[in-house]
């Protein structure tokens, strides 16, 4: 992953105190995905042990009854 990903991660309040080396260690086991509009990326109740971090863009949460 490139320097731009490190900068994006470092700009997050969750990671801003980490050194660049620590961030590199974290993201070395990560993958970057790009999603288009209206794409479901997570589902409530799904068995998922991954940490998902949105680096750019907007995410809308929708309840199972369809309400945002």
ABEGO torsion letter per residue (X at the ends): XBAAAAAAAAABAAAAABBAAAAAAAAAABBBBBBBBGBBABBBGBBBABBBBBABEBBBBBBAAGBX
